Amino acid sequence: CLVLIYNYSVNYTTEVRNKSLIYEIKTHSIALAQWLNKSASNQYKVLGFVTRNNNARKTRIQGLSVHYLTDDTMDWLFRKNEVNTIIFPDYTTVRNEQGFISRCIEMGIKVLVSPPFEGLDSHNKDYHQMKPIQFEDLLGRDEIKIDMDKIEKQTRDKVILITGAAGSIGSELVRQLAQFKPKLLLVFDIAETPLHNLRLEIENNYPDLEFIPILGDVRSESRIDFIFKKYHPQIVYHAAAYKHVPLMEENPCEAILVNVMGAMNLSNFAVQYDVESFVMISTDKAVNPTNVMGASKRIAEIYIQSLAKESAKKGSNVSFVTTRFGNVLGSNGSVIPYFKEQIEKGGPITVTHPDIIRYFMTIPEACRLVLQAASFGNTGEIYVFDMGSPVKIVDLAKRMIELAGFVPNEDIKIEFIGLRPGEKLFEELLNDKETTIPTDHEKITIAKVRQYEFEKVLSAVKIMIDFSNKVEASNVVKSMKKLVPEFKSKNSPYCE
């Protein structure tokens, strides 16, 4: 009887598993197929491989069939084998097969991408479940290599505080840091529901990770003091910030209180409690800023860099590092989910200007570079990331429409609505050789920026905070421009 029950359960599990084909027959694809098929509890049953290599047709690898893929045979192949899932081994192959992916989506075939095998722990447990293909996966670049050993040496068995932990960047930092087995992760955010959701995700995907979710505001000195006093974090990743350009143009006082005072509070306590490393997440909009948001982040950079120099004079060993990068694909409130929502509603897609361009990188890519830059440990440096080639936003809109199976300006219209307050057509190139110095990592350089004296910066920041608490917006912006003379407002009430 027990044998019958066992046989039935195995057969039932096999039947309900997704019938899958792995793309390509390279090393990663073969390892992926072997890993997926080794456990009956896995939800994917690998039937074989698909490849563009004509020479590999009608062969077998590890007992699995290899199918030659052409546009003509695709429908027949999937229907004959009752395939409902295609799994890509990595993001590079995803970006090389956008037409194939569009066809799969039209046919109702689920398209997934594998996590990097560094996402598997020593027990081969997958903490990064197979991930559905997103629009942003099709737009990134080849995977960036990082020094895993160097990052692990810095973060293993450490108490780490992440502010803005429930946001796009903060939550991905949590996921990546989990792989390096820190002693404790303190995940700090003001947003209750996103923090609760992050807690559930961590509990489900990282059951062995020691973490504490903490609700709080970076503006509150007493709350931050409590965290440092109770938990003594050794590494701080400061990702909490207001980031939306038009909103900050309308609310400059809040931009100062969160982006500047928040960074000041955290960095001051980092010195007071002898933190080993403090990493601030900045933005390309801090370079020659044309809006309040970018200028507020530049002022936060200036404060932290001047504090690093001042505290080093007094014998402090805190390593202060700032990282700058551009727009992040798929982050909360970014253009990708916004366009996706407009497409799902039938359009139109709204673009501010036909010539507007932006630099993009994916969230995991940005976070990997943050971890790498933080491991360099050169206090007071501002590290800037190679953002690749700029993307024309109207071209991005067209590609998204096409990948959704529609024809641009026929099925889904594109409308131009004009630049928003504080917005500019062209973002600054971060890694210009005239303004940066190379590092050991080809994708990371050091910004050449003006040096400030700490006492002058502290005095200017206190004035800004005082104006902000009094809600004197015009005086806030004037004081910002006094400290950062390259701040020139565009399309803004503060142009004068």
C-alpha positions in Angstrom: 0.0 0.0 0.0 2.8 2.4 0.9 4.5 1.6 -2.4 1.3 2.4 -4.3 0.9 5.7 -2.5 4.6 6.6 -3.1 4.3 5.8 -6.8 1.1 7.8 -7.2 2.6 10.8 -5.4 5.7 10.8 -7.6 3.6 10.5 -10.8 1.2 13.2 -9.7 4.1 15.6 -8.8 5.7 14.9 -12.2 2.4 15.6 -14.0 1.7 19.0 -12.4 5.3 20.2 -12.8 5.7 22.8 -15.6 6.9 21.1 -18.8 9.9 23.2 -19.6 12.6 23.6 -22.2 16.0 25.2 -21.4 17.4 27.7 -23.9 20.8 26.8 -25.4 23.2 23.9 -24.7 26.1 25.7 -23.1 27.6 24.9 -19.7 25.2 27.0 -17.6 22.1 25.6 -19.5 23.2 22.0 -18.9 23.9 22.6 -15.2 20.6 24.3 -14.9 18.7 21.4 -16.4 20.5 18.9 -14.2 19.7 20.9 -11.1 16.0 21.4 -12.0 15.4 17.7 -12.7 17.2 16.2 -9.7 14.3 16.8 -7.3 10.8 15.6 -7.8 9.6 18.4 -5.5 10.8 21.1 -8.0 8.0 22.7 -10.0 9.8 22.5 -13.4 10.2 19.3 -15.4 12.9 19.8 -18.0 12.0 18.0 -21.2 15.1 19.1 -23.2 16.9 22.0 -24.8 16.2 24.4 -27.6 19.1 25.8 -29.7 19.9 27.9 -32.7 22.8 25.5 -33.5 21.8 23.4 -36.5 24.6 21.0 -35.9 23.2 19.9 -32.5 19.8 18.9 -33.8 18.5 15.4 -33.0 21.2 14.9 -30.4 20.8 14.2 -26.6 22.5 15.6 -23.6 22.2 13.8 -20.3 19.4 11.8 -21.8 17.4 15.0 -22.8 16.5 15.9 -26.4 18.1 18.9 -28.1 15.6 20.6 -30.5 16.7 22.9 -33.3 14.8 26.2 -33.0 13.5 28.1 -36.1 10.6 30.5 -36.4 8.8 28.0 -38.7 9.0 25.0 -36.3 8.5 26.9 -33.0 4.7 26.5 -32.8 4.8 22.8 -33.8 7.7 22.0 -31.3 5.9 23.6 -28.3 2.5 22.0 -29.1 3.9 18.5 -29.8 5.8 18.5 -26.5 3.0 20.3 -24.5 5.7 22.9 -23.4 4.4 25.7 -21.2 7.6 27.2 -20.0 10.9 28.3 -21.5 13.8 28.9 -19.1 16.8 31.1 -20.0 20.1 30.4 -18.2 21.1 34.1 -17.9 20.3 37.7 -18.8 22.7 37.8 -21.8 20.8 35.2 -23.7 17.5 36.9 -22.8 18.6 40.1 -24.4 19.8 38.3 -27.6 16.3 36.7 -28.1 13.8 39.5 -27.8 11.9 38.4 -30.9 11.6 34.8 -29.7 10.5 36.0 -26.3 7.8 38.2 -27.9 6.5 35.1 -29.8 6.5 33.0 -26.6 4.5 35.7 -24.8 1.9 35.8 -27.7 1.6 32.0 -27.5 1.0 32.1 -23.8 4.3 30.4 -23.0 5.7 31.3 -19.6 9.3 32.8 -20.0 11.6 32.6 -17.0 15.2 33.5 -16.3 17.5 31.6 -14.0 19.2 33.3 -11.0 23.0 33.3 -11.1 24.4 30.1 -9.6 26.0 32.3 -6.9 22.4 32.5 -5.6 22.6 28.9 -4.5 23.8 28.1 -1.0 26.0 25.2 0.1 22.9 23.0 0.2 21.9 23.9 -3.3 18.8 25.6 -2.1 17.6 28.3 -4.5 17.0 31.6 -2.6 16.3 33.4 -5.9 13.4 31.6 -7.5 13.1 31.4 -11.2 12.1 34.9 -12.2 9.5 35.9 -14.9 11.1 38.0 -17.7 10.5 41.7 -17.1 10.8 44.5 -19.7 13.9 45.8 -17.9 15.7 42.4 -18.3 15.7 43.0 -22.1 17.4 46.4 -21.8 20.3 45.9 -19.5 23.9 45.0 -20.4 26.0 41.9 -19.9 26.4 40.8 -16.3 28.9 42.9 -14.4 31.7 40.9 -12.7 32.4 41.7 -9.1 35.0 40.5 -6.6 32.9 38.2 -4.4 35.7 37.3 -2.1 36.5 41.0 -1.3 32.8 41.8 -0.6 32.4 38.7 1.6 35.5 39.6 3.5 34.0 43.1 4.3 30.4 42.0 5.1 30.6 38.4 6.5 29.6 38.2 10.2 29.0 42.0 10.4 26.0 43.9 11.7 24.7 45.9 8.8 22.2 48.7 8.7 20.3 49.5 5.5 18.2 52.7 5.4 15.4 52.9 2.8 15.5 49.1 3.0 12.0 48.5 1.7 12.7 50.5 -1.5 13.9 49.3 -4.9 17.6 49.7 -4.2 17.5 48.9 -0.4 15.6 45.7 -0.8 17.9 44.4 -3.5 20.9 45.3 -1.3 19.2 43.1 1.4 18.9 40.2 -1.1 22.5 40.5 -2.3 24.0 40.9 1.2 22.1 37.9 2.4 24.4 35.7 0.3 27.4 36.9 2.3 26.1 35.7 5.6 26.2 38.9 7.7 25.7 38.5 11.5 22.7 40.7 11.5 20.8 42.9 9.0 18.9 45.9 10.3 16.3 46.9 7.7 15.2 50.4 8.4 12.4 52.3 6.6 9.5 54.7 7.2 7.1 52.9 4.9 5.1 50.4 7.0 3.5 48.2 4.4 6.6 47.8 2.1 8.7 47.0 5.2 6.1 44.4 6.3 6.2 42.9 2.8 10.0 42.8 2.9 9.9 41.1 6.2 7.7 38.3 4.8 10.0 38.0 1.8 13.1 37.6 4.0 11.4 35.1 6.3 10.3 33.0 3.3 13.5 33.2 1.1 16.2 33.6 3.7 15.1 31.5 6.7 18.6 31.4 8.2 19.2 35.2 7.9 19.2 37.1 11.2 17.4 40.4 10.6 15.4 43.0 12.4 12.9 45.3 10.7 12.9 48.8 12.2 10.3 51.5 11.4 11.6 55.0 11.6 12.5 58.2 10.0 16.0 59.3 9.0 15.0 62.9 10.2 14.7 61.7 13.8 18.0 62.0 15.6 16.7 60.1 18.7 15.5 57.2 16.6 18.8 56.8 14.8 20.7 57.2 18.1 18.7 54.4 19.6 19.5 52.1 16.6 23.2 52.8 16.8 23.3 52.6 20.6 21.4 49.3 20.8 22.7 47.3 17.8 26.1 49.0 17.0 26.0 48.5 13.2 29.5 48.1 11.7 28.4 48.9 8.1 25.8 51.4 7.0 24.2 51.5 3.5 22.2 54.8 3.3 19.6 54.4 0.5 16.7 56.3 2.1 15.9 59.5 0.1 13.2 61.4 -1.8 14.0 60.9 -5.5 11.2 62.2 -7.7 12.3 65.3 -9.5 8.9 67.1 -10.0 7.8 66.4 -6.4 10.9 67.7 -4.9 10.8 70.8 -7.1 7.4 71.5 -5.5 8.6 70.5 -2.0 12.2 71.8 -1.5 11.9 72.0 2.3 11.2 68.2 2.5 14.0 67.5 0.1 16.4 69.2 2.5 15.0 67.5 5.6 15.1 64.0 4.2 18.0 64.0 1.7 20.4 66.4 3.5 19.4 66.2 7.2 18.8 62.5 7.0 22.3 61.9 5.6 23.8 64.3 8.1 22.1 62.5 11.1 23.3 59.1 9.9 26.8 60.1 9.1 27.2 62.0 12.4 26.2 58.9 14.4 28.4 56.7 12.2 31.4 58.8 13.5 30.1 58.9 17.1 29.7 55.1 17.3 32.8 54.1 15.3 31.2 52.5 12.3 33.6 50.7 10.0 32.1 51.8 6.7 29.3 54.2 5.6 28.0 54.1 2.1 25.7 56.7 0.6 23.6 56.1 -2.5 23.6 59.2 -4.7 22.5 60.0 -8.2 23.7 61.3 -11.6 21.3 64.2 -11.0 23.8 65.6 -8.4 26.2 66.4 -11.3 25.6 70.1 -12.3 22.1 69.9 -10.9 19.2 71.6 -12.6 16.6 70.6 -10.0 16.1 70.6 -6.2 16.3 66.8 -5.9 19.7 66.6 -7.6 21.0 69.6 -5.7 19.9 68.1 -2.3 21.8 64.9 -3.1 24.9 67.0 -4.1 24.7 68.8 -0.8 24.5 65.4 1.0 27.6 64.3 -0.9 29.4 67.5 0.1 28.5 67.1 3.7 29.6 63.5 3.9 32.8 64.1 2.0 33.8 67.1 4.2 32.9 65.1 7.3 35.1 62.3 6.1 38.0 64.7 5.8 37.3 66.3 9.2 36.8 63.1 11.1 40.0 61.6 9.7 41.9 64.6 11.0 40.6 63.7 14.5 41.6 60.1 14.3 38.3 58.5 13.2 38.6 55.3 11.2 35.2 55.4 9.5 35.4 54.9 5.8 32.9 57.2 4.0 32.0 56.2 0.5 29.5 57.8 -1.9 28.2 56.0 -5.0 26.6 57.8 -8.0 24.6 56.1 -10.7 21.7 57.0 -13.1 18.2 55.8 -13.6 17.4 52.3 -12.4 15.2 50.1 -14.6 12.1 48.9 -12.9 12.5 50.9 -9.6 9.4 52.2 -7.8 7.9 55.1 -9.8 10.4 54.7 -12.7 9.5 54.9 -16.4 9.3 51.1 -17.0 6.4 50.3 -14.7 4.7 53.6 -15.7 4.8 52.7 -19.4 3.8 49.1 -18.7 0.7 50.4 -16.9 -0.2 52.7 -19.8 0.2 49.8 -22.2 -2.1 47.6 -20.1 -4.7 50.3 -20.3 -4.5 50.5 -24.1 -2.4 53.7 -24.1 -1.5 56.3 -24.9 2.1 56.2 -23.6 3.1 59.7 -22.5 6.7 60.9 -23.1 7.9 64.4 -22.1 9.9 65.2 -25.2 10.9 63.4 -28.4 14.6 64.0 -27.8 14.9 63.2 -24.1 17.5 60.6 -23.2 18.5 58.8 -20.0 21.2 56.4 -18.8 19.9 53.2 -17.3 21.1 50.2 -15.4 19.2 47.3 -13.7 18.6 47.2 -9.9 20.8 44.1 -9.3 23.5 45.6 -11.5 23.5 48.9 -9.5 23.6 47.1 -6.2 26.4 44.8 -7.2 28.5 47.9 -8.1 27.5 49.6 -4.7 28.8 46.5 -2.9 32.0 46.5 -5.0 32.7 50.3 -4.5 32.1 50.0 -0.8 34.7 47.3 -0.5 37.4 49.7 -1.9 37.3 51.5 1.4 38.9 54.8 0.3 37.3 57.3 2.6 35.8 60.5 1.2 35.7 59.2 -2.4 32.7 59.6 -4.7 32.5 56.5 -7.0 30.6 56.8 -10.2 29.4 53.9 -12.3 29.7 53.3 -16.0 26.1 53.7 -17.2 26.7 52.5 -20.8 25.0 54.2 -23.7 22.1 56.5 -23.3 18.6 55.4 -24.2 16.2 57.6 -26.0 12.9 57.4 -24.0 10.7 57.4 -27.1 12.6 54.4 -28.4 12.2 52.7 -25.1 8.4 53.3 -25.4 8.3 51.8 -28.9 10.3 48.7 -27.8 8.0 48.1 -24.9 4.9 48.4 -27.1 6.4 46.0 -29.6 7.4 43.5 -26.9 3.8 43.6 -25.6 2.7 42.5 -29.1 1.4 45.8 -30.4 2.3 48.3 -33.1 3.6 51.7 -32.0 1.3 54.6 -32.9 -1.3 52.2 -34.4 -2.4 50.0 -31.5 -0.8 52.1 -28.8 -0.3 55.8 -29.4 2.8 57.8 -28.1 2.0 61.4 -27.0 4.5 64.1 -26.1 3.5 66.2 -23.0 6.4 68.6 -22.4 9.3 68.6 -19.9 8.3 68.5 -16.2 9.6 71.0 -13.6 13.3 70.6 -13.0 13.7 68.1 -15.9 16.4 68.4 -18.6 16.8 66.7 -21.9 20.2 65.2 -21.4 21.7 63.8 -18.2 25.4 64.3 -17.5 27.8 61.6 -18.6 29.1 60.2 -15.3 32.3 58.6 -16.3 33.8 61.3 -18.5 37.6 60.8 -18.5 38.1 64.6 -17.8 36.1 64.5 -14.6 36.9 61.0 -13.2 39.9 58.8 -12.2 39.9 55.1 -13.0 39.8 52.3 -10.3 40.7 48.6 -10.4 37.2 47.9 -11.6 36.5 48.9 -15.2 32.9 50.0 -14.5 33.7 52.2 -11.5 35.6 55.5 -11.5 36.3 58.2 -8.9 34.7 61.7 -9.4 36.9 64.8 -9.4 34.9 67.3 -7.3 35.5 70.5 -5.5 36.6 70.0 -1.9 34.8 71.9 0.9 35.7 72.8 4.5 33.5 71.0 7.0 32.7 74.1 9.2 31.5 76.1 6.2 29.4 73.2 5.0 27.9 72.6 8.5 27.0 76.2 8.8 25.3 76.3 5.4 23.4 73.1 6.0 22.1 74.3 9.4 20.8 77.4 7.6 19.0 75.3 5.0 17.5 73.1 7.7 16.3 76.1 9.6 14.6 77.6 6.5 13.1 74.2 5.8 11.6 73.8 9.3 10.1 77.3 8.8 8.8 76.2 5.3 10.5 79.1 3.6 11.0 77.4 0.2 12.5 80.4 -1.7 15.1 80.9 1.0 15.9 77.2 1.0 16.6 77.2 -2.7 18.7 80.4 -2.5 20.8 78.8 0.2 21.2 75.7 -1.8 22.5 77.7 -4.8 24.9 79.6 -2.6 26.6 76.4 -1.5 26.3 74.7 -4.9 26.9 77.5 -7.5 26.6 75.0 -10.4 23.0 74.4 -9.4 21.0 76.2 -12.3 17.3 75.6 -12.2 15.5 74.6 -15.4 11.8 74.7 -16.2 11.2 75.7 -12.6 9.7 78.5 -10.6 13.2 78.9 -9.0 15.0 79.9 -12.3 15.1 83.5 -11.1 
